[in-house]
Structures are given as C-alpha cells and as structure tokens.
Amino acid sequence: MDSTTAVDYVAWAKRANARWIVHHNLSRNADAYLGHLALHDGRRLLLSCRNAYLMVWLRDSMDDPKPWFYSGLFSLTTPMEAEQFLANHWLTRTLTGRENGSAWENLKEITQEKLERIQEAMAKLPESREETAV
C-alpha cells in the first residue's frame, strides 16, 4: 500500500462493491447502506469505506477479498442498520459482531480460522463502533 497517494475511500469502496458478484443482493444492500450513510452520517461513510479499504490490505493475498471488504464496510453499523442492510447476510453480521457466533460451530475448521483472522484484523481498525454508536 502506497501511503503517499491520497485515496478517495468512498469512490474506491463503490467501485469495489460494483465489481464483485456476491450472494443474496449483498452488493445492492451495501450500495443502499452507502447511500444511507451519505444522507445521514458522512463521517461514518468515510470511516466505513476506509475500514473496507484497510481490511482488504490486511488480508493475505491468497484470501478472497470479499468477506474482508464487507466486514470492514459494515464495521460501524448500528443494530438497526445491521437489521436493515444485513438481514440475509449472517456471515457479515457475525463478523461485525451483530450476530451470535454460534453458527460457526457447523463450519469447517479452516473456514473458522479464516473468519477468526478477519475478526482479529477488524480489532486493529483505528475506528471502533463505540466511538460511532448512534
């Protein structure tokens, strides 16, 4: 990551979201969430997009970037926003702390390890949910 080049995190997140094929309308819901933040909380819009960017850079280059991206993008959701925008996305809700992790019990060990790495990386993000709670 080149720290000398300014990044427009919002534009970057919108491009990344539009580029990927994901299940259960996650891309459409992410776009709606970005629109919601643009109308109601520009600070969290910028921070959420920055978190998505950072999460993609924190992953191992062999990992699929999508769960990293979406966990960063939705990292600052309120409970109501998670219900509205992540209703059909248990994995992202779980990674962002909006769902009980007990659903992991039925996942293969390698998948659990990947999800744990994502959560460990999320704990390193500079902006915490508590600082942005609505």
C-alpha positions in Angstrom: 0.0 0.0 0.0 1.5 3.4 -1.0 0.9 5.8 1.9 2.0 8.8 -0.2 -1.0 8.7 -2.5 -4.3 10.0 -1.2 -7.2 7.6 -1.6 -10.8 8.5 -2.1 -12.1 5.7 0.1 -15.8 6.3 -0.8 -15.1 6.1 -4.5 -12.8 3.1 -4.0 -15.5 1.2 -2.0 -18.2 2.0 -4.5 -16.0 0.6 -7.4 -15.1 -2.5 -5.4 -18.7 -3.2 -4.4 -19.9 -2.8 -8.0 -17.2 -5.1 -9.4 -17.9 -8.3 -7.3 -20.6 -11.0 -7.7 -22.0 -11.8 -4.3 -25.0 -13.7 -2.9 -28.3 -12.5 -1.7 -28.1 -9.0 -3.0 -25.2 -8.1 -0.7 -23.8 -5.7 -3.3 -27.2 -3.9 -3.6 -27.6 -3.8 0.2 -24.1 -2.4 0.5 -24.9 0.3 -2.1 -28.1 1.2 -0.2 -26.0 1.4 3.1 -23.5 3.7 1.4 -26.5 5.9 0.3 -28.0 5.8 3.7 -24.7 7.0 5.3 -24.2 9.7 2.6 -27.6 11.1 3.7 -27.3 10.7 7.4 -23.7 10.4 8.6 -20.9 11.5 6.3 -18.3 10.8 8.9 -19.3 7.1 9.2 -19.5 6.9 5.4 -15.9 7.9 5.1 -14.7 5.7 8.1 -16.7 2.7 6.9 -15.2 2.9 3.4 -11.7 3.4 4.9 -12.2 0.4 7.1 -13.2 -1.7 4.0 -10.0 -0.5 2.2 -7.9 -1.3 5.2 -9.4 -4.7 5.6 -8.6 -5.6 2.0 -5.0 -4.6 2.6 -4.8 -6.5 5.9 -5.7 -9.9 4.3 -3.3 -12.5 3.0 -3.0 -12.0 -0.8 -4.4 -15.6 -1.3 -7.6 -14.8 0.6 -10.8 -13.9 -1.1 -11.1 -10.1 -0.5 -14.9 -10.0 -0.4 -15.5 -11.1 3.3 -12.7 -8.7 4.3 -14.2 -5.9 2.3 -17.7 -6.3 3.5 -16.8 -6.8 7.2 -14.9 -3.5 7.0 -17.6 -1.7 5.1 -20.3 -2.8 7.7 -18.0 -2.5 10.7 -19.7 0.6 12.1 -23.3 -0.4 11.6 -25.8 0.3 14.3 -28.1 -2.6 15.3 -30.9 -1.1 13.3 -28.7 -0.7 10.2 -27.5 -4.2 10.5 -31.1 -5.4 10.6 -32.0 -3.3 7.6 -29.0 -3.9 5.4 -27.6 -7.3 6.5 -30.8 -9.2 7.2 -29.9 -12.0 4.8 -26.1 -12.0 5.4 -25.4 -13.9 8.6 -21.6 -14.1 7.8 -21.2 -10.4 7.6 -23.4 -9.8 10.7 -21.4 -12.4 12.6 -18.0 -10.8 11.5 -19.2 -7.3 12.5 -20.5 -8.5 15.9 -24.2 -8.2 15.1 -24.9 -11.9 15.2 -24.1 -14.7 17.7 -21.0 -16.6 16.5 -22.5 -19.9 17.5 -23.4 -20.5 13.8 -19.7 -21.1 13.3 -19.9 -24.5 15.1 -21.1 -26.1 11.9 -18.3 -24.7 9.7 -15.1 -26.5 8.7 -12.1 -25.7 10.9 -10.3 -24.0 8.0 -13.3 -21.7 7.5 -13.4 -20.9 11.2 -9.7 -20.0 11.2 -10.3 -17.6 8.2 -13.2 -15.9 10.0 -11.1 -15.6 13.2 -8.4 -13.9 11.2 -10.9 -11.4 9.8 -12.2 -10.6 13.3 -8.6 -10.2 14.6 -7.9 -7.8 11.7 -11.1 -5.9 12.5 -10.0 -5.4 16.1 -7.0 -3.5 14.6 -9.1 -1.0 12.7 -8.5 2.6 14.0 -12.2 3.4 14.5 -14.2 1.4 16.9 -18.0 1.0 16.9 -18.3 2.5 20.4 -16.9 5.8 19.1 -19.5 6.0 16.4 -22.5 4.5 18.2 -25.8 6.1 17.3 
